[in-house]
Amino acid sequence: MATIPPTDSPRVSVVARPMTSLDIDSVVMTHRSAMPGFFLSSMGTGFLKTYYASLIDDPTAIARVAIDSSGDVVGFAVGSMNPSGFYRRLLTRRWLAFAVASVPGLLRNPGATWRIVRATRYPSTQPHGDNLGGLYSIGVRSDTQGRGVGRTLVNAFLEEARARGSSAVYLHADAEGNDGWNALLQKMGWRLESTFSTPEGRRMNEYWFVLEGEPNVAR
């Protein structure tokens, strides 16, 4: 999850629309610049292109991009309905493409093999239940961070999740060194439910946004 620093800069005029295959190059560039130290970024451009191409083809996925007045992609938000097992389903459908795309990243960092294996199991430990959505990743181009792009993307994601019958959406955000993003989420009405640590020791906040009633969540 990208950080979004607080700023007094003027807002950027953007509109959000569904992500298409024509957006992938711009989305990957934004992903790598907004989240340089994250695992997916370390796997390289080819892996990210395969990931986003696979994601927009998945019927349960929700993928939105923010477009500025020049028609350029300045941010993205991706997630899915029925989040439990999403990555496992994604990898199963396109395992060969992911295997080929992962080779350069694994050669640079052989230890990443375990991270990929764990990714196939990770969603099974996530909240699951009827009519739930998960917002997995959001990235904003560096020159437009803190200028309303993130808010636009989150609202567009929530709108689509509601249209698909979701009663609530959750997301995970870094708990440390991420004050601007955490403040924005709470200002927008996201409820901080818990804080946990990943196997790598990264502290994460779990937020929920209730769209209708109270979600029936299991773990």
Residue pairs with C-beta under 8 A, 6 or more apart in sequence:
1 35
1 137
1 138
1 171
1 172
1 173
1 174
1 178
1 181
2 34
2 35
2 137
2 138
2 139
2 140
2 145
2 150
2 181
3 145
3 174
3 177
3 178
3 180
3 181
4 140
4 145
4 146
4 150
4 180
4 181
4 184
5 145
5 146
5 180
6 146
6 179
6 180
6 183
7 145
7 146
7 147
7 180
9 146
9 147
10 147
11 147
11 148
12 68
12 74
12 144
12 147
12 148
12 149
13 68
13 69
14 66
14 67
14 68
14 69
14 74
14 75
14 144
14 148
14 149
14 152
15 66
15 67
15 152
16 64
16 65
16 66
16 67
16 152
16 153
16 155
16 156
17 64
17 65
17 67
18 56
18 63
18 64
18 65
19 27
19 52
19 56
19 63
19 64
19 65
19 76
19 78
20 56
21 53
21 56
23 65
23 73
23 76
24 49
24 52
24 53
24 56
25 49
26 65
26 72
26 73
27 52
27 65
27 73
27 76
27 139
28 45
28 48
28 49
28 52
30 73
30 74
30 75
30 76
30 139
30 140
30 141
31 40
31 41
31 48
31 76
31 137
31 139
32 41
32 45
32 48
33 141
33 142
34 139
34 140
34 141
34 142
34 145
35 41
35 137
35 139
39 112
39 115
40 47
40 48
40 51
40 137
41 48
42 105
42 108
42 109
42 112
43 101
43 102
43 104
43 105
43 112
44 101
44 104
44 105
44 108
46 101
46 104
47 98
47 101
47 102
47 104
47 105
49 101
50 94
50 97
50 98
50 101
51 90
51 98
51 101
52 63
52 78
54 90
54 93
54 94
54 97
54 98
55 61
55 63
55 78
55 90
56 63
58 80
58 86
58 89
58 90
58 93
60 80
60 81
60 82
60 86
60 89
61 78
61 79
61 80
61 86
62 77
62 78
62 79
62 80
62 81
62 133
62 157
62 160
62 161
62 164
63 76
63 77
63 78
64 76
64 77
64 78
64 153
64 156
64 157
64 160
65 73
65 75
65 76
66 73
66 74
66 75
66 76
66 140
66 149
66 152
66 153
66 156
67 73
67 74
68 74
68 144
73 141
74 140
74 141
74 144
74 149
75 138
75 139
75 140
75 141
75 144
75 149
75 150
75 152
75 153
76 137
76 138
76 139
76 153
77 135
77 137
77 138
77 153
77 154
77 156
77 157
78 135
78 136
78 137
78 138
79 133
79 134
79 135
79 136
79 137
79 157
79 161
79 169
79 171
80 86
80 133
80 134
80 136
81 131
81 132
81 133
81 161
81 164
81 165
81 166
82 128
82 132
83 123
83 126
83 127
83 128
83 132
83 133
83 134
83 136
83 170
84 123
84 124
84 126
84 127
84 128
85 123
85 124
86 123
86 134
86 136
87 119
87 120
87 122
87 123
88 120
88 121
88 123
88 124
91 98
91 119
91 120
102 112
102 116
105 112
106 112
106 113
118 199
123 134
125 219
126 134
126 170
126 219
127 134
127 170
127 217
127 218
127 219
128 217
128 218
128 219
129 215
129 216
129 217
129 218
130 167
130 216
131 165
131 166
131 167
131 168
131 215
132 166
132 167
132 168
132 169
132 170
132 215
132 217
133 161
133 164
133 166
133 168
133 169
133 170
134 169
134 170
134 171
135 154
135 157
135 169
135 170
135 171
136 171
138 150
138 153
138 154
140 149
140 150
140 153
141 149
146 180
150 181
150 184
151 184
151 188
154 185
154 188
155 188
157 169
158 169
158 209
158 211
161 169
161 211
162 211
162 212
166 211
167 210
167 211
167 212
167 213
167 214
167 215
167 216
168 208
168 209
168 210
168 211
168 212
168 215
168 217
169 208
169 209
169 211
170 193
170 206
170 207
170 208
170 209
171 185
171 190
171 206
171 207
172 204
172 205
172 206
172 207
173 181
173 182
173 185
173 204
173 205
173 207
174 181
174 202
174 203
174 204
174 205
175 182
175 195
175 203
175 204
175 205
176 203
182 192
182 205
185 192
185 207
186 192
188 209
189 209
190 207
190 208
190 209
191 207
191 208
191 209
191 210
192 205
192 206
192 207
193 206
193 207
193 208
194 205
194 206
195 203
195 204
195 205
195 206
196 203
196 204
196 206
197 203
197 204
198 204
208 215
